[in-house]
Amino acid sequence: MGATGYGYYRMVIFVCMFIGYSLYFFNRKTFSFVMPSVMEEIELDKDDLGLITSSQTMAYAISKFISGVLSDQISARWLFSIGLFLVGGINVAFAWSSTVPMFALLWFINGLGQGCGWPPCGKVLRKWFEPSQFGTWWSVLSCSMNLAGSLGPLLVTVLLQYYDWRTILIMSGIFCAAFSFVCLVFVKNEPKDVGLPSIEATAKKGAKGGNSDSTLSEFLLSPFLWVLSLGYLVVFGVKTAATDWGQLFLMQEKGQTALMGSTYMSALEVGGFAGSLAAGFLSDRAVARRGLGTHGNPRHGLLIAMMAGMYVSMYLFRVTITPEIPKEAPLWVQVIHPVSVLLGASEKEIWILFLGALFGFSSYGPIALFGVIASESAPSNFCGTSHAVVALMANVGAFMAGLPFSTVAKQHSWDMAFWVAEVIMAITTVAFFLVRNMRTRMGRIAEKMD
């Protein structure tokens, strides 16, 4: 009976959060989806567009951190549902607006609501799923963003044949707000809310050292929290640099076409989708075999291997791709030639797509793993705060991949900028390997029970 109860509630809660977070992401991007139609009706220049989108990005970074902390203090179910309702309402209000200041203000508030989405998801997943399942379900739930990001533009393009952009935003906002009530009814914070035993209590019995509730100072003074944060800063910063500037690097210094650049980006996203799922599933297998102890998280081996994959793919991307293939064909050309003949594409095109997919696989995997490790290594009363801290550091990395990275490219070259990113990635990977067996339990460790 207990197993049936867990199975039913897990499925209902997960489906609600998957659909709910898909709606979060879709309603985060609605302005981008309908931007051409908006510009046909309202005169907007590049500065106006930048102001509107940047206001949301800034608010999202602030809100995600605050929501992560709040998710440890208030009901995750209420936080998730209120944010979803707010996001839907703002989309409706946006459809009724026509001035740039109002657009920017409303999209800033949208960003504040967006931050209430993911932290409660991580909290609920940890409460409902065992450690050996946590990474898999975390990765599957994160794919809701890929789903909304890939199907969203197609859906909006079809709807624009029949409705104007204002109607589409109103419909999207109303559906989003309405679904928030579904989440409020069906999402449950933890098994105890429906009379089932706590998953964490069961898991601790077989753990090699559980961590009891800790004080904030004990949690913040945990060295592993800051090791994770610095690692996430580098990985997310390098990944952002590759996705933001990789296409330009290919076109300006590698002599590739705009089509080849956009195809590279698509390959990167496809590889990222697979990498995220693989990271969750494979690292869960490691947890199932070894269990979670106080030192050396079982997920570290895969994390380090994927970080090394990021370095290798970046190095090959920078060194092997040239405007013209040398007269004496390099090894990679000889290896790919049979595939090239079979597919009817050039060796260089296949190689660029392969490197894009490899980098996507190797970078999105660690991004998923950092979130999982941060949440499961923290005391149960600070798991939301833990993810909020490392995610905030990731946003710092994303910022450094913007103006500082482009400044290096402006002063020297894109090649030099990507070389710097490679070196930083290599140093970080080696450092993680050296500290792989450090104490990973944050906060106070409960005394061993006889």
ChimeraX attribute file (.defattr): number of C-alpha atoms within 10 A of each C-alpha:
attribute: neighborCount
match mode: 1-to-1
recipient: residues
	/A:1	6
	/A:2	9
	/A:3	8
	/A:4	9
	/A:5	13
	/A:6	17
	/A:7	12
	/A:8	10
	/A:9	18
	/A:10	19
	/A:11	11
	/A:12	15
	/A:13	20
	/A:14	20
	/A:15	16
	/A:16	20
	/A:17	28
	/A:18	20
	/A:19	17
	/A:20	24
	/A:21	25
	/A:22	24
	/A:23	27
	/A:24	29
	/A:25	20
	/A:26	25
	/A:27	25
	/A:28	25
	/A:29	17
	/A:30	19
	/A:31	22
	/A:32	14
	/A:33	20
	/A:34	19
	/A:35	14
	/A:36	12
	/A:37	14
	/A:38	18
	/A:39	12
	/A:40	9
	/A:41	10
	/A:42	12
	/A:43	11
	/A:44	14
	/A:45	9
	/A:46	8
	/A:47	8
	/A:48	15
	/A:49	17
	/A:50	11
	/A:51	18
	/A:52	21
	/A:53	19
	/A:54	16
	/A:55	20
	/A:56	22
	/A:57	20
	/A:58	14
	/A:59	19
	/A:60	23
	/A:61	20
	/A:62	16
	/A:63	21
	/A:64	25
	/A:65	23
	/A:66	20
	/A:67	28
	/A:68	28
	/A:69	21
	/A:70	20
	/A:71	28
	/A:72	19
	/A:73	13
	/A:74	12
	/A:75	16
	/A:76	28
	/A:77	23
	/A:78	21
	/A:79	21
	/A:80	29
	/A:81	27
	/A:82	20
	/A:83	23
	/A:84	30
	/A:85	21
	/A:86	20
	/A:87	32
	/A:88	30
	/A:89	22
	/A:90	25
	/A:91	27
	/A:92	20
	/A:93	17
	/A:94	23
	/A:95	19
	/A:96	14
	/A:97	13
	/A:98	13
	/A:99	12
	/A:100	16
	/A:101	13
	/A:102	14
	/A:103	22
	/A:104	21
	/A:105	17
	/A:106	22
	/A:107	27
	/A:108	23
	/A:109	18
	/A:110	28
	/A:111	27
	/A:112	26
	/A:113	28
	/A:114	28
	/A:115	25
	/A:116	30
	/A:117	29
	/A:118	22
	/A:119	28
	/A:120	27
	/A:121	27
	/A:122	24
	/A:123	27
	/A:124	24
	/A:125	24
	/A:126	26
	/A:127	21
	/A:128	24
	/A:129	22
	/A:130	16
	/A:131	21
	/A:132	21
	/A:133	19
	/A:134	24
	/A:135	32
	/A:136	24
	/A:137	20
	/A:138	23
	/A:139	26
	/A:140	18
	/A:141	23
	/A:142	20
	/A:143	20
	/A:144	21
	/A:145	19
	/A:146	17
	/A:147	16
	/A:148	22
	/A:149	17
	/A:150	13
	/A:151	12
	/A:152	19
	/A:153	17
	/A:154	13
	/A:155	12
	/A:156	17
	/A:157	12
	/A:158	10
	/A:159	14
	/A:160	15
	/A:161	8
	/A:162	10
	/A:163	11
	/A:164	13
	/A:165	22
	/A:166	19
	/A:167	16
	/A:168	20
	/A:169	25
	/A:170	20
	/A:171	15
	/A:172	20
	/A:173	28
	/A:174	18
	/A:175	15
	/A:176	27
	/A:177	24
	/A:178	16
	/A:179	20
	/A:180	25
	/A:181	16
	/A:182	13
	/A:183	23
	/A:184	17
	/A:185	14
	/A:186	16
	/A:187	23
	/A:188	22
	/A:189	21
	/A:190	24
	/A:191	20
	/A:192	13
	/A:193	10
	/A:194	12
	/A:195	10
	/A:196	13
	/A:197	14
	/A:198	15
	/A:199	18
	/A:200	18
	/A:201	11
	/A:202	11
	/A:203	16
	/A:204	14
	/A:205	11
	/A:206	12
	/A:207	14
	/A:208	13
	/A:209	18
	/A:210	23
	/A:211	20
	/A:212	17
	/A:213	17
	/A:214	19
	/A:215	13
	/A:216	13
	/A:217	9
	/A:218	13
	/A:219	23
	/A:220	18
	/A:221	12
	/A:222	17
	/A:223	16
	/A:224	21
	/A:225	23
	/A:226	15
	/A:227	16
	/A:228	20
	/A:229	22
	/A:230	18
	/A:231	24
	/A:232	26
	/A:233	23
	/A:234	23
	/A:235	28
	/A:236	26
	/A:237	25
	/A:238	27
	/A:239	23
	/A:240	21
	/A:241	22
	/A:242	23
	/A:243	19
	/A:244	15
	/A:245	17
	/A:246	21
	/A:247	21
	/A:248	18
	/A:249	21
	/A:250	24
	/A:251	16
	/A:252	13
	/A:253	15
	/A:254	19
	/A:255	13
	/A:256	20
	/A:257	14
	/A:258	14
	/A:259	11
	/A:260	16
	/A:261	19
	/A:262	15
	/A:263	17
	/A:264	24
	/A:265	21
	/A:266	16
	/A:267	21
	/A:268	25
	/A:269	21
	/A:270	16
	/A:271	24
	/A:272	25
	/A:273	23
	/A:274	18
	/A:275	26
	/A:276	27
	/A:277	23
	/A:278	21
	/A:279	25
	/A:280	26
	/A:281	20
	/A:282	15
	/A:283	25
	/A:284	23
	/A:285	17
	/A:286	18
	/A:287	19
	/A:288	15
	/A:289	11
	/A:290	15
	/A:291	17
	/A:292	26
	/A:293	19
	/A:294	18
	/A:295	14
	/A:296	16
	/A:297	23
	/A:298	22
	/A:299	25
	/A:300	21
	/A:301	15
	/A:302	19
	/A:303	25
	/A:304	20
	/A:305	14
	/A:306	23
	/A:307	25
	/A:308	19
	/A:309	19
	/A:310	27
	/A:311	23
	/A:312	18
	/A:313	19
	/A:314	22
	/A:315	17
	/A:316	13
	/A:317	21
	/A:318	20
	/A:319	10
	/A:320	14
	/A:321	18
	/A:322	15
	/A:323	12
	/A:324	10
	/A:325	13
	/A:326	9
	/A:327	6
	/A:328	7
	/A:329	9
	/A:330	11
	/A:331	8
	/A:332	12
	/A:333	18
	/A:334	12
	/A:335	11
	/A:336	15
	/A:337	16
	/A:338	12
	/A:339	14
	/A:340	18
	/A:341	11
	/A:342	8
	/A:343	11
	/A:344	10
	/A:345	12
	/A:346	14
	/A:347	20
	/A:348	21
	/A:349	15
	/A:350	19
	/A:351	20
	/A:352	21
	/A:353	20
	/A:354	18
	/A:355	22
	/A:356	29
	/A:357	25
	/A:358	23
	/A:359	30
	/A:360	29
	/A:361	27
	/A:362	31
	/A:363	29
	/A:364	28
	/A:365	26
	/A:366	28
	/A:367	24
	/A:368	22
	/A:369	23
	/A:370	22
	/A:371	21
	/A:372	24
	/A:373	23
	/A:374	25
	/A:375	25
	/A:376	25
	/A:377	24
	/A:378	27
	/A:379	25
	/A:380	20
	/A:381	19
	/A:382	28
	/A:383	26
	/A:384	32
	/A:385	29
	/A:386	30
	/A:387	28
	/A:388	28
	/A:389	21
	/A:390	25
	/A:391	24
	/A:392	19
	/A:393	22
	/A:394	25
	/A:395	20
	/A:396	18
	/A:397	23
	/A:398	21
	/A:399	17
	/A:400	19
	/A:401	25
	/A:402	15
	/A:403	11
	/A:404	12
	/A:405	21
	/A:406	17
	/A:407	14
	/A:408	16
	/A:409	17
	/A:410	12
	/A:411	10
	/A:412	11
	/A:413	16
	/A:414	24
	/A:415	16
	/A:416	16
	/A:417	21
	/A:418	24
	/A:419	16
	/A:420	15
	/A:421	23
	/A:422	20
	/A:423	13
	/A:424	15
	/A:425	23
	/A:426	17
	/A:427	12
	/A:428	20
	/A:429	23
	/A:430	14
	/A:431	14
	/A:432	20
	/A:433	15
	/A:434	10
	/A:435	14
	/A:436	19
	/A:437	14
	/A:438	14
	/A:439	16
	/A:440	25
	/A:441	27
	/A:442	26
	/A:443	25
	/A:444	17
	/A:445	15
	/A:446	12
	/A:447	10
	/A:448	8
	/A:449	6
	/A:450	3
